[in-house]
Amino acid sequence: MTLVLILIAVIVFIVLATSKYKLHPFLTLILAAFIAAFAYGLPSSSIAKTITSGFGGILGYIGLVIVLGTIIGTILEKSGAAITMADVVIKLLGKRFPTLTMSIIGYLVSIPVFCDSGFVILNSLKQSMANRMRVSSVSMSVALATGLYATHTFVPPTPGPIAAAGNLGLESNLGLVIGVGLLVSAVAAIAGMLWANRFAKVAPDGEGAEALSAENEDYEALKQSYGVLPSPVKAFSPIFIPILLICFGSIANFPSAPLGKDGLYQTLVFLGQPVNALLIGLFLSLPLLKGTNKVTEFSERISEGLVSAAPILLITGAGGAFGAVLKATPIGDYLGSTLSALGVGIFMPFLVSAALKSAQGSSTVALVTTSALVAPLLGQIGLDSEMGRVLTVMAIGAGAMTVSHANDSFFWVVAQFSRMSVNQAYKAQTMATLIQGVSAMFVVYLLSLVLL
């Protein structure tokens, strides 16, 4: 029982430090690792080595993937590729199903672009469509936000799911994580869109709401500000070709060896390794650069991407350090046997992640911390297979979207840009993320019944 009380105390420390005292998650997780190490009685001579090896171990492979994915996302964002993606979806679906269109746009754009940035970029498109199709901007905002949120928490190369997959030993099989993540996130996006439809006739009631109808031309002005937009092929290829390569690499590596063991197999396995696939994606993003001095512009985009990636790298590494300490303690065996007796199984990582997300606000922190926390327990709760680990990532992702409220920066982006009052944003956006998380977890549970 003492082992559990120590773990609870460490989790409470993480929650209070990040939510109440606003301590940076990186320092919080490092301190939590030291606190747990001393509290569990690890030899003092090995504590620093355990923490540094855990920090470096997770970043040794996943770090490059996060950096490359972030740089690609920065280039797509700055070049107007996200606008091109949105235009393609509108042309394909037309204007008959406005909330579905917005949800799909968000779903696609948030694979390479952070959901906060994606909402800001697409806000004027959303408002323009709402005005033209005479649909409430509240409904359209929730549809866009939940579409963005779905792939943000489930689909690599978004950093949170990548870090969780790395902590659970799936860094060489991200294709399977992507495939299952696309399915689970699609259900979450649909659930969010259906909730958004409830607000089809509800007007925003926040400050500046009356001025929204005057913003009809903003989207065209935004498009003009990017100059000549990239073609659909140029816009989609830097992110979808790497995803396809990673998926093909995973298929080639199936135990049944469907592609044999010769030249094609060797080629796909090489190209399907996430670092190699994303490096190809980075080269495919080069035609998106617009300046006369493309080398200088490319260097600037790399610098911007590195600045964006740095906090995520540090949090991910700190999560790896925390996880390494927990693996070195007896808490894994104890909790595993206890939870197995309770039959909680796949719901345990969901509940831990949901509690962390709701308490401190960051989906990435919830994904990193929970995956580090549950990694030592997988064997004891029957999730130590390849698919068990993938579904654990999905369960953690479902928890990491439950719920987005006032301590989450994305909540404020959605509320402020949509001119919703805080009360209205809780009813529309916060409830939507709760429904998304629960719906996604239900799908994960059904998959566990079939696949495990």
C-alpha positions in Angstrom: 0.0 0.0 0.0 2.9 2.3 0.7 4.1 1.9 -2.9 0.7 3.2 -4.1 0.6 6.1 -1.7 4.0 7.3 -2.9 2.9 7.1 -6.5 -0.3 9.0 -5.7 1.7 11.7 -3.9 4.1 12.0 -7.0 1.1 12.4 -9.3 -0.5 15.0 -7.1 2.8 16.9 -7.1 2.8 16.8 -10.9 -0.8 18.1 -11.1 -0.3 20.8 -8.5 3.0 22.0 -9.8 1.8 22.3 -13.4 -1.7 23.5 -12.8 -1.7 25.6 -9.7 1.9 26.9 -9.5 2.4 27.0 -13.3 5.8 25.2 -13.1 7.0 24.1 -16.5 6.2 20.4 -17.2 9.8 19.7 -18.1 11.1 20.7 -14.6 8.1 19.2 -13.0 8.7 15.8 -14.5 12.4 15.8 -13.7 11.7 16.7 -10.1 9.0 14.0 -10.0 11.6 11.5 -11.2 14.0 12.5 -8.4 11.2 12.5 -5.8 10.0 9.0 -6.9 13.6 7.7 -6.9 14.3 8.8 -3.4 10.9 7.8 -2.1 11.1 4.3 -3.5 14.6 3.9 -2.1 16.6 3.5 -5.3 20.4 3.5 -4.6 21.6 7.1 -4.6 24.5 6.2 -6.8 22.2 5.0 -9.6 19.5 7.7 -9.5 21.3 10.2 -11.8 22.2 7.5 -14.3 18.7 6.1 -14.4 17.2 9.5 -15.1 19.8 10.5 -17.7 19.5 7.2 -19.5 15.7 7.4 -19.5 15.9 11.0 -20.8 18.4 10.1 -23.6 16.8 6.8 -24.5 13.4 8.2 -25.5 15.0 11.1 -27.4 17.6 8.9 -29.2 15.0 7.8 -31.7 11.8 9.8 -31.2 13.6 13.1 -30.9 14.5 13.3 -34.6 11.0 12.3 -35.6 9.5 15.1 -33.5 12.0 17.7 -34.9 11.4 16.7 -38.5 7.7 16.5 -38.1 7.6 20.0 -36.5 9.7 21.6 -39.2 7.5 20.1 -41.9 4.4 21.4 -40.1 6.0 24.9 -39.9 6.7 25.0 -43.7 3.2 23.8 -44.4 1.8 26.5 -42.1 3.8 29.4 -43.5 3.4 28.5 -47.1 -0.4 28.4 -47.2 -0.5 24.6 -47.7 -3.1 24.4 -45.0 -5.3 26.8 -47.0 -4.9 24.6 -50.1 -5.9 21.5 -48.1 -9.0 23.3 -47.0 -9.9 24.4 -50.5 -9.5 20.8 -51.8 -11.9 19.5 -49.2 -14.5 22.2 -49.9 -14.3 21.4 -53.6 -14.8 17.7 -53.0 -17.6 18.0 -50.5 -19.2 21.2 -51.7 -21.3 23.2 -49.3 -24.1 20.8 -48.6 -22.6 19.6 -45.3 -20.9 22.6 -43.7 -20.0 21.0 -40.3 -18.7 17.8 -42.0 -16.6 19.8 -44.3 -15.1 21.8 -41.4 -14.5 18.6 -39.4 -12.6 16.9 -42.3 -10.5 20.1 -43.0 -9.5 20.1 -39.3 -8.9 16.4 -39.3 -6.4 16.6 -42.2 -4.7 19.9 -41.3 -3.9 18.8 -37.7 -1.8 15.8 -38.7 1.1 18.1 -39.6 0.1 21.4 -37.9 -0.6 21.9 -34.2 -4.3 22.2 -33.4 -3.9 25.7 -31.9 -2.1 27.0 -35.0 -4.5 25.1 -37.3 -7.5 26.9 -35.7 -6.0 30.3 -36.0 -5.1 29.7 -39.7 -8.5 28.3 -40.6 -10.6 30.6 -38.5 -11.4 33.1 -41.2 -12.3 30.2 -43.6 -14.6 28.9 -41.0 -16.3 32.2 -40.5 -16.6 32.9 -44.2 -18.3 29.5 -44.7 -20.6 30.0 -41.7 -21.7 33.4 -43.2 -22.2 32.0 -46.8 -24.1 28.9 -45.7 -26.0 30.6 -42.9 -24.8 28.2 -40.3 -24.0 29.3 -36.7 -20.4 30.1 -36.2 -20.6 28.3 -32.9 -21.4 25.1 -34.7 -18.7 25.6 -37.3 -16.1 26.4 -34.6 -16.8 23.3 -32.7 -16.7 21.2 -35.8 -13.4 22.6 -36.8 -11.9 22.4 -33.3 -13.0 18.8 -32.8 -11.7 17.8 -36.2 -8.3 19.4 -35.4 -8.3 17.8 -31.9 -9.0 14.3 -33.1 -5.8 13.8 -35.1 -3.8 15.9 -32.7 -4.1 13.3 -29.9 -4.1 10.1 -32.0 -2.1 10.3 -35.2 1.7 10.6 -35.6 3.7 12.6 -36.6 1.9 14.8 -34.0 4.5 14.9 -31.1 2.2 13.6 -28.3 1.3 10.3 -29.9 4.9 9.8 -31.1 6.2 10.3 -27.6 3.6 7.9 -26.1 4.5 5.3 -28.8 8.2 5.8 -28.0 7.6 5.3 -24.2 5.7 2.1 -24.9 8.4 0.6 -27.2 6.6 1.2 -30.5 9.1 3.6 -32.2 9.8 1.0 -34.9 6.2 0.3 -35.6 4.6 3.7 -36.0 2.8 2.6 -39.1 0.5 0.4 -37.0 0.0 3.4 -34.6 -0.9 5.6 -37.5 -3.4 3.1 -39.0 -5.3 2.5 -35.7 -5.0 6.2 -34.8 -6.7 7.2 -38.1 -9.6 4.9 -37.3 -10.0 5.9 -33.7 -9.6 9.6 -34.5 -12.2 9.4 -37.3 -14.7 8.2 -34.7 -13.7 11.0 -32.3 -14.1 13.6 -35.1 -17.5 12.3 -36.1 -18.6 12.4 -32.4 -17.4 16.0 -32.2 -19.2 17.0 -35.4 -22.5 15.5 -34.3 -22.3 17.5 -31.1 -21.4 20.6 -33.1 -24.7 20.1 -35.1 -26.6 20.8 -31.9 -25.5 24.4 -32.1 -26.5 25.0 -35.7 -29.0 27.7 -34.7 -27.1 29.1 -31.6 -25.4 32.4 -32.0 -22.1 33.3 -30.2 -22.7 35.3 -27.1 -19.2 36.6 -26.2 -17.6 40.0 -26.6 -17.5 41.1 -30.3 -20.0 38.4 -31.5 -22.0 41.0 -33.3 -19.1 41.9 -35.6 -18.6 38.3 -36.9 -21.0 38.8 -39.8 -18.8 41.5 -41.1 -15.9 39.1 -41.5 -17.1 37.5 -44.7 -14.2 38.7 -46.8 -11.5 37.7 -44.4 -10.8 34.3 -45.9 -10.2 35.8 -49.4 -7.9 38.4 -47.8 -6.0 35.7 -46.0 -5.5 33.7 -49.2 -4.2 36.8 -50.9 -1.7 37.4 -48.1 0.0 34.0 -49.0 0.4 35.0 -52.6 0.3 32.1 -55.0 -0.9 29.1 -53.0 0.8 25.7 -53.5 -0.9 23.0 -55.7 -2.8 20.2 -53.9 0.0 17.7 -54.8 2.7 20.0 -53.3 0.5 20.7 -50.2 -0.4 17.1 -49.3 2.7 15.2 -50.3 5.1 16.3 -47.5 2.9 14.7 -44.9 0.9 11.9 -46.6 3.8 10.3 -48.5 5.8 9.9 -45.2 2.7 8.4 -43.6 2.2 6.0 -46.5 5.9 5.0 -46.4 5.7 4.3 -42.6 2.6 2.2 -43.1 4.1 0.3 -46.0 7.2 -0.3 -43.9 5.0 -1.7 -41.1 3.2 -4.0 -43.6 6.6 -5.3 -44.9 7.6 -6.1 -41.4 4.5 -8.2 -40.6 5.6 -11.7 -39.3 3.9 -13.3 -42.3 6.4 -11.4 -44.6 3.8 -10.5 -47.2 6.4 -8.8 -49.4 9.1 -11.5 -48.9 12.6 -10.7 -47.7 14.2 -9.5 -51.0 14.8 -6.1 -52.6 11.3 -4.7 -52.3 11.2 -5.7 -48.6 14.6 -4.1 -47.9 13.6 -0.9 -49.7 10.2 -0.5 -47.9 11.7 -1.3 -44.5 14.4 1.4 -45.0 12.0 4.0 -46.4 9.4 3.2 -43.8 11.5 3.9 -40.8 10.0 7.1 -39.4 13.2 9.2 -39.5 13.8 8.3 -43.1 10.2 8.8 -44.1 10.0 12.2 -42.5 13.3 13.3 -44.0 11.8 12.5 -47.4 8.8 14.5 -46.4 11.1 17.4 -45.5 12.6 17.3 -49.0 9.1 17.2 -50.5 8.3 20.4 -48.6 11.1 22.3 -50.3 9.0 23.3 -53.4 6.6 25.1 -50.9 9.3 27.7 -50.2 8.5 30.9 -52.0 11.3 33.4 -51.3 13.9 34.4 -53.9 16.6 33.0 -51.5 15.2 29.6 -50.8 18.3 28.5 -48.7 17.8 31.4 -46.3 14.0 30.9 -46.1 14.6 27.1 -45.5 17.0 27.9 -42.7 14.5 30.3 -41.1 11.7 27.7 -41.2 14.1 25.1 -39.6 14.9 27.6 -36.9 11.2 28.2 -36.3 10.5 24.5 -36.2 13.3 23.9 -33.7 11.9 26.6 -31.5 8.5 24.9 -31.6 10.0 21.5 -31.1 12.3 22.3 -28.2 9.6 22.4 -25.3 8.1 19.1 -26.7 11.5 17.5 -26.8 12.3 18.5 -23.2 8.9 17.3 -21.9 9.2 14.1 -23.8 12.7 13.4 -22.5 11.6 14.3 -18.9 8.7 11.9 -19.3 11.2 9.2 -20.4 13.3 10.0 -17.3 10.3 9.7 -15.1 9.3 6.4 -16.7 12.8 5.0 -16.3 12.7 5.7 -12.6 9.3 4.0 -12.3 10.5 1.0 -14.2 13.4 0.6 -11.7 11.0 0.4 -8.7 8.6 -2.4 -7.6 5.5 -0.3 -8.3 5.0 -1.9 -11.7 4.7 -5.5 -10.4 2.5 -4.4 -7.4 0.1 -2.2 -9.4 0.0 -4.7 -12.3 -1.2 -7.6 -10.1 -3.6 -5.3 -8.2 -5.2 -3.9 -11.4 -5.3 -7.3 -13.0 -7.4 -8.5 -10.1 -9.8 -5.5 -10.5 -10.1 -6.2 -14.3 -9.6 -2.5 -15.2 -7.3 -3.4 -18.1 -7.4 -1.0 -21.0 -9.4 1.6 -19.1 -6.6 2.2 -16.6 -4.4 4.3 -18.9 -7.5 6.2 -20.1 -8.5 7.2 -16.6 -5.0 8.2 -15.6 -4.5 10.3 -18.8 -8.0 11.9 -18.5 -7.3 12.9 -14.9 -3.9 14.4 -15.8 -5.4 16.2 -18.8 -8.3 17.7 -16.9 -6.1 18.7 -14.1 -3.2 20.4 -15.9 -4.5 21.2 -19.4 -1.8 19.9 -21.7 -2.7 16.9 -23.9 1.0 16.4 -24.7 2.0 16.3 -21.0 -0.9 13.8 -20.4 0.3 11.6 -23.2 3.9 11.7 -22.2 3.4 11.3 -18.4 0.7 8.5 -18.7 2.7 6.5 -21.2 5.8 6.7 -18.9 3.6 5.7 -16.0 1.9 2.7 -17.5 4.9 1.3 -19.4 6.0 -0.9 -16.5 2.5 -2.3 -16.0 1.7 -3.6 -19.5 2.7 -7.1 -18.9 0.7 -7.5 -15.7 -2.5 -6.1 -17.2 -2.3 -8.1 -20.3 -1.3 -5.4 -22.8 2.3 -6.4 -23.4 1.7 -7.5 -27.0 2.3 -5.2 -30.0 -1.4 -4.5 -30.5 -1.8 -4.2 -26.8 0.7 -1.4 -26.8 -0.9 0.3 -29.8 -4.3 0.2 -28.1 -2.7 1.6 -24.9 -1.5 4.6 -26.9 -5.0 5.0 -28.2 -6.5 4.8 -24.7 -4.0 7.4 -23.4 -4.9 9.6 -26.4 -8.6 9.3 -25.6 -7.9 10.4 -22.1 -5.7 13.2 -23.3 -8.7 14.9 -25.0 -11.0 14.5 -21.9 -11.6 17.4 -21.3 -10.4 20.7 -22.7 -11.4 23.5 -20.4 -10.1 26.8 -18.9 -6.6 25.4 -18.2 -6.0 24.4 -21.8 -4.7 27.0 -24.3 -6.7 25.4 -27.1 -9.9 26.1 -25.2 -9.1 29.8 -25.1 -8.1 29.9 -28.8 -11.4 28.4 -29.8 -13.5 30.5 -27.4 -11.8 33.8 -28.2 -11.6 33.4 -32.0 -15.2 32.2 -32.1 -16.5 35.1 -29.9 -18.0 32.6 -27.4 -18.5 33.5 -23.7 -16.7 31.2 -21.3 -20.1 29.6 -20.3 -21.0 29.0 -23.9 -17.5 27.6 -24.6 -17.9 25.1 -21.8 -21.3 23.9 -23.1 -20.1 23.7 -26.7 -16.3 23.0 -26.8 -15.6 21.4 -23.4 -18.6 19.0 -23.7 -17.5 18.2 -27.2 -14.1 17.1 -26.0 -15.7 15.0 -23.3 -17.9 13.2 -25.8 -14.9 12.8 -28.2 -12.8 11.2 -25.5 -15.5 8.8 -24.2 -16.5 7.8 -27.8 -12.9 7.1 -28.7 -12.3 5.1 -25.6 -15.4 3.0 -26.4 -14.0 2.2 -29.8 -10.6 1.3 -28.2 -12.4 -1.0 -25.9 -14.3 -2.7 -28.7 -11.0 -3.1 -30.6 -9.4 -4.7 -27.5 -12.2 -7.3 -27.4 -11.5 -8.2 -31.0 -7.7 -7.9 -31.3 -6.4 -8.9 -27.9 
